[in-house]
């Protein structure tokens, strides 16, 4: 497992209340999602705090957090 995969798994739990499958796979699927509303998907549920944000906004928050984790890990 790469450091990026580890960072995704850690960060993903901070934003997702529930999801079907592996965190890295669901993160990649969300990153490519064309829908903006959480109501349009059935494979992930965001924490209530983020439910008014679009999918792309939350993915952006996750990307920032993943980048921060990677910097801490020295990458």
TIDOMAR-517076 format. One record per residue (C-alpha): residue number from 1; x, y negated, z; residue in one letter. Coordinates in Angstrom, 1 decimal. Each point is the difference from the previous one (the first is absolute). Layout:
BEGIN
+-----+--------+--------+--------+------+
! pos !     px !     py !     pz ! code !
+-----+--------+--------+--------+------+
! NUM !      X !      Y !      Z !    A !
...
+-----+--------+--------+--------+------+
END
This chain:
BEGIN
+-----+--------+--------+--------+------+
! pos !     px !     py !     pz ! code !
+-----+--------+--------+--------+------+
!   1 !    0.0 !    0.0 !    0.0 !    X !
!   2 !    1.4 !   -3.4 !   -1.0 !    X !
!   3 !    0.1 !   -3.0 !    2.3 !    X !
!   4 !   -2.7 !   -1.7 !   -2.2 !    X !
!   5 !   -2.3 !    3.0 !    0.5 !    X !
!   6 !    0.6 !   -0.1 !    3.7 !    X !
!   7 !   -0.7 !   -3.8 !    0.0 !    X !
!   8 !   -3.2 !    0.5 !   -2.0 !    X !
!   9 !   -1.3 !    2.7 !    2.5 !    X !
!  10 !    0.7 !   -2.3 !    3.0 !    X !
!  11 !   -1.5 !   -3.1 !   -1.6 !    X !
!  12 !   -3.0 !    1.8 !   -1.5 !    X !
!  13 !   -1.3 !    0.8 !    3.4 !    X !
!  14 !    0.0 !   -3.6 !    1.0 !    X !
!  15 !   -2.5 !   -0.9 !   -2.8 !    X !
!  16 !   -2.0 !    3.2 !   -0.6 !    X !
!  17 !   -2.5 !    1.4 !    2.4 !    X !
!  18 !   -0.6 !    3.1 !   -2.1 !    X !
!  19 !    1.2 !    1.4 !   -3.2 !    X !
!  20 !   -0.1 !    3.3 !   -2.0 !    X !
!  21 !    3.3 !    1.6 !   -0.7 !    X !
!  22 !    3.6 !   -1.0 !    0.4 !    X !
!  23 !    0.7 !   -3.6 !    1.0 !    X !
!  24 !    2.6 !   -0.5 !   -2.8 !    X !
!  25 !   -2.4 !    1.3 !   -2.6 !    X !
!  26 !   -2.9 !   -2.1 !    1.2 !    X !
!  27 !    2.2 !   -3.1 !    0.2 !    X !
!  28 !    1.1 !    0.6 !   -3.7 !    X !
!  29 !   -3.6 !    0.5 !   -1.0 !    X !
!  30 !   -1.1 !   -3.2 !    1.8 !    X !
!  31 !    2.9 !   -1.9 !   -1.7 !    X !
!  32 !   -1.4 !    1.0 !   -3.4 !    X !
!  33 !   -3.6 !   -0.6 !    1.0 !    X !
!  34 !   -2.0 !   -2.2 !   -2.4 !    X !
!  35 !   -2.9 !   -0.6 !    2.4 !    X !
!  36 !    0.3 !   -2.8 !    2.6 !    X !
!  37 !   -2.7 !    1.0 !    2.4 !    X !
!  38 !    0.4 !    2.7 !    2.7 !    X !
!  39 !   -3.6 !    1.0 !   -0.8 !    X !
!  40 !    1.1 !    1.2 !   -3.4 !    X !
!  41 !    2.4 !    2.7 !    1.3 !    X !
!  42 !   -0.7 !    3.2 !    2.0 !    X !
!  43 !    3.5 !    1.2 !    0.8 !    X !
!  44 !    1.1 !   -2.6 !    2.5 !    X !
!  45 !   -1.5 !   -2.1 !    2.7 !    X !
!  46 !    1.8 !   -3.2 !    1.1 !    X !
!  47 !   -0.1 !   -1.1 !    3.7 !    X !
!  48 !   -2.9 !   -2.4 !    0.7 !    X !
!  49 !    2.4 !   -3.0 !    0.3 !    X !
!  50 !    0.8 !    0.3 !   -3.7 !    X !
!  51 !   -3.3 !    1.1 !   -1.5 !    X !
!  52 !   -0.7 !   -3.5 !   -1.3 !    X !
!  53 !    3.3 !   -0.1 !   -1.8 !    X !
!  54 !    0.3 !    1.4 !   -3.5 !    X !
!  55 !    1.8 !    3.2 !   -0.7 !    X !
!  56 !    2.8 !   -1.9 !   -1.8 !    X !
!  57 !    0.4 !   -2.3 !    3.0 !    X !
!  58 !    0.4 !    2.9 !    2.5 !    X !
!  59 !    2.4 !    1.7 !   -2.4 !    X !
!  60 !    2.0 !   -3.2 !    0.0 !    X !
!  61 !    0.0 !   -0.1 !    3.8 !    X !
!  62 !    1.2 !    3.6 !    0.0 !    X !
!  63 !    2.7 !   -0.8 !   -2.5 !    X !
!  64 !    1.3 !   -2.8 !    2.2 !    X !
!  65 !    0.1 !    2.3 !    3.0 !    X !
!  66 !    1.7 !    2.8 !   -2.0 !    X !
!  67 !    2.7 !   -2.4 !   -1.2 !    X !
!  68 !    0.5 !   -1.2 !    3.6 !    X !
!  69 !    0.4 !    3.6 !    1.2 !    X !
!  70 !    2.5 !    0.8 !   -2.7 !    X !
!  71 !    2.0 !   -3.1 !    0.9 !    X !
!  72 !    0.2 !    1.3 !    3.6 !    X !
!  73 !    1.1 !    3.4 !   -1.3 !    X !
!  74 !    2.8 !   -1.8 !   -2.0 !    X !
!  75 !   -1.4 !    0.5 !   -3.5 !    X !
+-----+--------+--------+--------+------+
END
